[in-house]
Amino acid sequence: MKTRVVHLINGLGKGGAETMLYQIIKYRTENAPDYMVISLGLSHYYEEMIKALKVDVVEFDFKKHPVKAILGIRRILRRDDILCCWMYIANLIGYVAGRKKVSKLIWCIRHSDLSRRNNSRKTLIINKICAKLSTNVDAIAYNGNLARKVHSEAGYVPIKDCVLNNGLDLSEYHKDDVIKAQLRKEFGIAPEKKVILSVARNHPIKDIPTFIKAFSDLKMSRNDVIAVMCGQDITGDNDYLIELCRKNGLIPGNDVIFLGFRENVNEILNIADVYVLHSAGEAFPNTLIQAMACGIPVVSTDVGDVAGILESNEFVVKVGDHALMAEKTSFILDMKDEDRQRLMRTNRIIVEERYDIHAVVKSYENLFSW
């Protein structure tokens, strides 16, 4: 009988950890263990998709019934299971519920910023508790080298640890001029406009004000640009975003188009002339390698493993530096065509060689067999 890996996660929304978990299941090899997923009930985007892959999903409402949830998790776990926990809350709950119940306890940490500015007090407290408990964890998988460094400095001392990258299905992310033309027409983008794209949810750590300020700076020096923003709560009726645009001299719906949450990010990336990642904190940003796979030139803040992913600091700026972000974006727009094409090819090759989902999934399967 195969080993069973039980994945414990806060919820199954469309975040980076949830996406990686879904991909581990979707792209599993013949040698993969059996999988089961326990959700703590915070979101449900991937729930039915995981079930469609013939993997059981059990949900507990931890927020309303924490004791009931922990007891329920304990009843599910078997002595020969591996318990793989995703993110701080699930890591702590998994430790309490499963450390003495399973054969192996694994934590997945996907965060590289432990500053007070970008984290709630609750998050920082849970992190400190987990640091003290980490000596009793069998393995920790960090989503990036910076995440590993930051947590080691915070006191995490597991028996074993490793760095596992994100990955993507290269057949789903590629340059497509037909889709580009269709979407530009659908969104009402004039042919002469250069699209500056942001894909991020509306959350403080994504630092949307820096993107808006950078685009405002860019717009002051050239009239051939338009910003497109896509993500959860990034909508045209969001008063915060509307006011942010107006404060920076931008007209919502004209200078900046808000698309809200979209399923087809792999297609929307094709409309971009430059993709801008403006986060104040990341470990290993999925959208970065997605844009690169589509051959899109990228400007990014210096967060997580970004510089290593891009294999260059040329288009990396300090967090919050909207002026330099605008300058780097304008530089890319003014590149000679042959230089731009070379940059696009380089971005695609990097992803092909280092972040193919099939290789990444094998790395996780190897972790489960440690």
N, C-alpha and C positions, 0 to 999 in steps of 0.2 A: 504494500500500500504506500502511495506517495505521501511525503510530508505535506502537512497543511500549513499554509501561511495565512494567518488572520490579520487583515489590515484594519487598524483602528484609526479613524479620522474624524475631525470635527464635523464635517459635512461633505456634501458631494456637489458643491457649486462649481463654477467654471474658473477656479483659481489655479495657480501654478501647481500646487501639491496635488489637487484633485485631478488635474489633467495628467500629471505624471503617473498617478496611480491607475487611472483609466488606461493609459497607454501600456503600462506593465502588463495589464490583463489582456488587452486587445492584441498585443504583439507578442504574447508569450510563446516560447518555443515548445517543442515536443518534450523537452526535459524539464519543463517548469513544474514547480510543485502545484498542488491544488490550492485554490484561493477562496477566501471568504472575506467579506467586507462588513465591518460594523461602523455605522455612522452615528454620530452624537446628535444628529438632527438639525444642524444649522442651515443646510441647503440641500437641494435635490437634483440639480441639473444632470448629473451623470448616473443617477440611480437606475433608471430604466435601461440605459445603454449598457451598464454593467450586467444587469440581469439578463439582457439579450445575449450576452456572451456566456451564459450558463454559469454564472457565479452568483451565489447567494448573497443578498444584502439584508442585514438586520439593522433596524434603526431604534435607538433609545433617545428619549427626550431628556438629555442630561440637564439642560437648563432648568426644567421644571421638576424633574425627579432624579436628582444626582445619586442618591443611595440606591434606588431601584435600578438605575442604569449600571452602576458598578456591580451590583449583585447579579444582574442579568448577563453582563460580560463574563463574570467568573463562571457562571453556569455553562456558557458556550464553550469556553476554552478547555482543551484537552492537554494532558501531560506531554504529549509528543508534538504539540503545536509550536510554531514560531509566531510570536506576536510582533508585528511590525507597526509602529505607531508614527503618525504623521503630524508634526507641529507640536508646539509646547503643551497645549491643554491635553491633547490626546497622549502625548508622551507621559505626562504626570498621571493621568487617569489609568493609562496602560500599566504603569509601574505599580500603582496601588492595587489594581484589579488582577494583574497577571504575572508579576515577577516570580512568584513561587508556584504558579500554576502551569507554566509552559517550559519547554526545553530551552528556548532562547528568546531574549527580549531585545528588539532592535528599535532605535529611535531614528527618525528622519528629521533633520533640522534644515529648514529652508529660509533662514533669516540671517542677515549679516550686519544688522544695525541694532545695537543695544543702547542707543542714546535715549535720554529722557525726552528729548524733543520729538522723536518719531515713534515713541511707544507709550502705551498706557501704563499706569502704575501697576495694574493687575498683571500685565504681560511681564513686566520687569520682576515682580515678586515671584511669579511662577518660574521664570527663568532661573532665578537664584536658587529656588528649591530644587529644580532639576539639576543644576550644577552640582549640588551637594549629593544628589542621588546617583549621579552618573557613574560613579565607581562600581556600581552594582549592575550596570547595563552591559549586555554582551557585545553590542556593536552600535556605533553611531555612524550614520551616513549623512554627510554634509553636502548641501547643494552649492558647492563652490569652495575654492581655496580660502577666500576671505572669511566665509562663514566658519570654516574650521579654525582659522586663526583667532577670530574674535571670541569664539566660544571657549577655546583653549585658554585664552587670557582671562575669561570670566570664571574659570575654575572647572570646566568640564574635563574629566579624566577617565574616559572609558578604557576597558581592556583593549578594545580594537576600535579604530575609526578609519574612515575612508572618505574620499570625495567622489560623488557621482554627478555627472552632468545631466542637464536636460537634453532631450532629443526630439526630433520630429520626423514625420513621414514625408520624405522628400518628394514623393509622388503627389502630395497634396499642396506643396508650397513651391511654386515656380513662376517664372515670368510668363504673363499671358496678355498680349496686346489686345486681343479681342475682348476679353473681360474688362480690361482697362477702359476701352472705348465705350463699352456698354454702361459701365458704372458712372463714368464721368458724365455721360448723357443723362442717366437717371438722376444724378445729384445736381444737375444743372450747372456743371463746371465748364466755363468757356474754354475753348481749345488753347488759347494763349496763356492760360493760367498754369503756374507751377504749384503743385499740391505739396503742402507740408503736413505730414500725417502724424497724429498721436493716437495710440491705442492704450488706454488706461482707464481703470475705474475711478470714480470720484471719491478719492480717499486722500487724507493729508500726506501720507508717505509718497504719493505719486507726484506731489508738488506741481499741480496744474497751474498755479499762478506764475511759476517760472516759464512754463511753455507759452502762456498768454503774453507775458511781458516780452519774451524773446520774439514772438511773432509780431508784436507791436513794433519792436525795434526794427525788424526786417521790413515791415510794411512802410516804415518811414523812409527807407532808402530805395525801395523799388515798388512798382505797382503791378508786377506780374505774378503775384503770389496769392494763394488762398489757403487757409488752414482747414483741415478736416479732422474732427475729433470723434473717436469711437470708443464706447465702453459703458459699463454699468453706471446709470444715473448721469450720463453725459448727454443730456437732452436739451432741446430748445426751450422747454418750460422750466428749467432749473434757474431759479432766481439768482442763486449764488454765481453761476457761470455767466448769466446775462450781465449782472452788475460788474463782474470781473472784466468782461470785455469792454464795457462802456467806460470804466475807469481808465482803461488803457487805450482809449480812442478807437476801438474796433466796433464794427456793426455786426451783431449776431445775425446769422443767416445770410450775410453778405460777405463779410470778411472771414467769418468763422462758421463752418457748417457742423452742427451737432447731429450725429447719427444714432446715439444711444447704443444699447447692447445689440451686437450683431453676431449671428452664427457664422457668417461667411468671412471671417477675418482673413483667411487665406486668399480670398478674392479681392477684398478691399485693399489689401496691401499693394496690389498692382497699380492703384491709382496714384501712388506716392512718387514724387520726384525726390523727396528726402523724407526719411523716417526719423523722428526725434523721440528719444527716450529721455524723459526729464525727471525721473524719480529721485527722491532724496535718499532712498534706501532700497536695495535689492540684494539678492544673493546671486541668482543666475536668471536673468530675465528671459522668459520664453519669447516675448515679442521681438526681442533683438535678433535671435537666430531665425525666427520666422521671416522677418524683413530681409535678412541677409540671404536666406534661401530663395527669396523672390528676386534677388539681385538688386535690392534697393540700397542706395547709399545711406549711411546712418550717422547721425550726430547723437552723442549720448553723454549723460552725466557720468562722472567717475564713481560708480557704485558697484559693489560686489565684484564679480569677475569680468566686468565689461572690457577692460583694456586687454585682458588675456584672450577673450573671445574674438575681439576685433584684430588681435595680433598687432596692434598699433595704438599709439596715443594721439595720432594726428587729429582725430575727430572726437576726442574726449575732452569734456570741460568739467570744471569744478561744480559741485552741487550748488544750484541757485544762481550761477553766473549766466544770466539771460543775455547779456551783451555779447559775450563770446559765443554763446549758443547761436545767436543770430548771425554773427560774423562767419562762423564755420558753415552754417547752412547756406549763406549767400555764396561762400567760396565754392561749395559743391555745385550750386546752380550755375555758376559761371565757368565751370570746368570745360575744357575742350572735349568734344565728343569722344575722342579716342581715350582720353584719360578717364572720363566717366565710365565708359564701357569696361575699361580695365579694372576699375574699382568694383563695378558690379560683378564681373566674373570672379574676382578674388573673393568677394563675400560669399558667393555661391559655393566656391570650391572649399572654403573653410568649413562650411556646414556639412558638405558632402563627406569630407575627410574625418571630421571630429564629432559630429552630432547627429548622425543617422540613428533613428529610433531603434532599429534592430540591434545595433551594437550596444546602445545604452541599456536596453532591456536585458541583454545577456549579462551586463555588469550587475544589475540588480539580482538576477537569478544566481549569479556567483556569490553575492552577498548572503543570500538565503542559505547557501550551502556551506558557509564558513564553519 
